[in-house]
Amino acid sequence: MCCVFSPAFACDHTPSTRPRYGVGQVSEVIVEPYNATLSAHQLCENTDETFCIDNEALYDICYHKLRMLCPTYEDLNHLVSVTMSGVTTCLRFPGQLNADLRKLAVNMVPFPRLHFFMPGFAPLTAKGSQQYRALTVSELTQQMFDARNMMTACDPRHGRYLTVACIFRGPMSMKEVDMQMYNIQSKNSSYFVEWIPNNVKVAVCDIPPRGLKMSATFIGNTTAIQEIFKRISEQFTAMFRRKAFLHWYTGEGMDEMEFTEAESNMNDLISEYQQYQEASVEDDVEFDDEQAEHEAYEDNAIQNGGL
């Protein structure tokens, strides 16, 4: 299921989507691997920012964090709404440091295709309930980077952050926010790529969300998100190799080649995330040296009339 901002909104702000992936333990539709793969194929090429929200992660939050016995879709949608409300905070309210979606994209997307974000929120509360005590900026920061607060069913500790954005709401000291963000990066430096300096962006809005004194919204561009794409790809391959359920799609006018292209695009995306997860500063230096040697060779050849 996907929600896209209207064209009128997109005129002033960068195209952004919020897909909800249902593939996993809580899948309700057998052909969801097909739908998710075909969707990702289009999202790779036609959006600038994609916020991935996984039903499996939402259920985990309801069961384990909020201690719900039987969460409903209203409970899941509540988590989605508070998170996306946090993402769009700076569009709707003034603040000490503001960032609209376009500025967010500039800071969050180092490579055009790697624009799939993992959102999170702190503090997490159930629908209709209120927080019983105020959290400190330090506690908010710790919760915000906790894998159990993420809306995507993958562990960020299995990858590395390319970029991160943190949006704080409520009355708080900018000095304390900067100090906590510095501490979290220093203690977890191995989880951040070293070849993108200053890759954590912070925005602060003085107006808190309803029912809370302070909150924090997390947006992470992490290579760990390839875990989701790998899961979807494995399920897609298992069915597509046997042409299972394919007749429902071809009967509506689709071609098998569309599925093959979508599968290939998904595998390419996984490879790209893995490539940049393993990249280091030394790799870039070696590449630059090779490129410099190649350019010097071409210049020399041109001078000698060889090219």
N, C-alpha and C positions, 0 to 999 in steps of 0.2 A: 504494500500500500504506500502511496507516495503523495506528498502534498507539495505543490509547486507554487511559488509566489506569482501573483497575477502579472500580466504584461505591464500594466500601469505602474506597479511597484517596481518591476524590473528596470524601468526606464531610469530610475534614480538610484537603484541598488543592484549589485551584481546578482546574476541568477543563482538561486540557492534552492536546494531540495532537502526534504526530510523523509527518506525512505525508512520503512519499518520492515525489517527482515524477520519472517516467521519461521525460517528454516532452522530445524533443531529439534529439541525434545518436545517442544510445544507446538509443533507444526500441525495445522488443521487441514491443509490441502496437500494432496499427494504430489501435485505438479509444481509445488513451490520452488524446487530447485530450478526448473525451467524458467519460471517467472522471474526469480531473483537474478539469474544469469542474463536473461534478455534485458532486464532493467539495468543491471550494472553496465552492460554493453553500451546503452544509450547515455547513462550517467557519466561514463568516462569521457565521452566526447562532447556532451551538450550542457554540462553544468560547470560552474566555477567552484562551488562549495557543496559538499554533500554531508549531511549529518546522519550518521548511521545509528539507528536505534533498533535494538534486537529484542524481540518479545521474550526470548529466553532469559536475557539479562534482567528485564523488567520483572519477570516472575521470580527470579532469584532474589531481587531486592525486596519484593513483597514478602516472600517466605522467610528469608534469613535476616534481613535488616529490620523490617517492620513487623515481623512475627505475625503475619496474617495467615489464617488457616485456609481461607478460600477467597483469594483475590479475584475481583471482577475486572471487566474491561474499563470500568470507571476508575478503578484504582490504578490501572496501567496508564490510562490517559492522563490521570492527574500527574504522574511522574513525568510524562512527556511534556505536558503543558508548563510545569514549573521550570523544566530545563530549557525549553525553547523560549519561554518568557525571559529567562536569564540571558540567552544568546542575543535577543533583540532589545535588551535593556537600553543600550546606548542610542538606539534609534528613537526611543520614546521618552527618555528622561535626560536632563542635563547631568553632568558629573565633573569630577576633578580631571579625570582622564577618559576621554570618550573614543569609541572606535565603531564606525558603521561597518556594514557587511563588506563594502568595497575595501576599506582599510584592513579589515580582518583577512580578506583573501590575499591582499598584498603581503601580509606578514606571515600567513599560515601556509601558503602553497609555494614551495620551492621549485616544484616541477609541475607542469600543467595537468598531467594525469593523476598525480598523487594528491587528490583533493578530498579524500574520504576521511571524515573526522570522527573521533570518538568523544561524545559528550558525557558530562557527568555533572552532579549537583550535590551541594552540601548546605545545610543539613537536610537529610531525607526525612520527610514526615508523611504520615498517612493522610488520605483525603478526609477533610473535616476535623482533623486534630491540629493542635498547636504545639509548638516547641515548649517544653517545660522549663528550660533554662537557656540563658544566652550563652553562645559559644564565643571564645576568643578568636582573634585572627589566626593565631597559631593552630587552634583546633580545626578551624575552617580549612586551613591550608592542608593539614594532614588528612582530613576526610576527603577533600577534593581530589587528592592524588591517590586515594585508596582505590584499588581495583574493584572493591565491592560496591563502590558508589558510581561505577561506570554504567552507562546505558547500552553498552555493546558487550556481547558475550565473548570477550577475549581478554587475556591477561597482558597488560602493557609491559610487565616484567619479562615477557618473552620476546620483546622487540626493543626498539630504541625510538625515542621521540625525535622527530625531525623539527617540529615546532609545537609550541603550546600557547594557548591564550587563556587567561584567567580573568573573569569578570566578577568583581566584588560589589555587593550592594549593602548599603547601610552606613551609619556614621562610624568612621574608623580613621586611624592615622595613616597617611601615605608612607611615613617613615617605617611604621611597623609592617605594613604590607610589603614594602621593598625588602626589609630585613628578612621576613619569613620566606619570601620567594628566593632570596639569595641562599638562605639556609637549606631549603629543599633541593636546590640545584647542586649545592656543594656536597650534600650528603648522598645524592643519587646521581652523581655526574656520569656514571657508567651507563645510565639509561638515556642520556642525551647525546646526540651525535656531536662530535667536537668540531666538525668542519662547518657548522653554522653557528657563529658566535651570537650571543644575545638572542637566543631563539625562544625566549619566553616573553610574551606580551601581556601587559597588565592594564586593565581598565577599572575604574572605580566610579560608581554612581552613589550619590549620597542618599537616595531614596530607597528604603528597604522594601522587599515584597510584602504583601499582605500576610499578617500572622507571624512574621519573623522580624527580629531586630537586625540580623545580618545574614547574608547568604553569599555563596560563591558558586559560580558556574564555570565548569572546566571544559575546554575544547582542546583535544589532543590530536595531532597528526602523527600517528605512530606506525612504525612498520609492523607492529604486532597485529594490526587489523587484517593482515594477510591470512591469519588463522580462520577468519570468517569466510573469506573467499576460497580458501582451500577446502573447507567443509562443504560449501555450496558446490564447488567444482567436482568433488568426489561423488556427491549425490547426483549431480547432473550427468556425469560420465556413466555412472552405473545404469541409469535409465536410458540415456541417449544411445548407448552402444547397442541396446536391444530394441531401440525405436519404440519404447513403451510410451503410451499416451500421445504419441506424436501425431496421430491421425486427427486429434481434436484441433491441433494448430494448423496443420496443412489443409484441413477442411474449411478453415476460415481464410484461406488464401496465403498462408505463410509458406516459405520454402525451407527445406532442410539446410540449405546453405546459410540461412540466417542463424540457425542454431550452431553450426560449425564456426561461423565467424564470432559469435558471442562467446563460445567456449575458448577459442583462441585468444580473444581479447582479454578474457578473465585470466588465463594462464600467463599472458604477457604482463598483466598488472601485478600478479603475484611475484613474477620474476623481478620486476622493477623494484617493488618494495624490498625484496630480499637483497637485491644489488646494493641499494642505498643503506640497508641495515649493516652490511659488511664493509661499506666504504670507509676509508680513513683519510686523514689529512695527507699521509704519505702517498696514497693512491693518486690524489689530485696533483701532488707535486710531480710524480712520475709522468702523469698524463701531460702536464704543462711542459715538462722537459721534452717529451716526445713531440708535442705539437710545435714547440719552438725549433727543434731540430728539423722537423718537416718543413716549416715555413722558411727556415734558413736555406734548406736544400732547394726549395722552389725559387727563392730570390736569386740564389747562385745560378740556377739553371736558366732563369730569365735573362740574367746579365750575360750569360754565355750563349744566349740564343737557342737554348735547348727546348724551351717551352713556348 
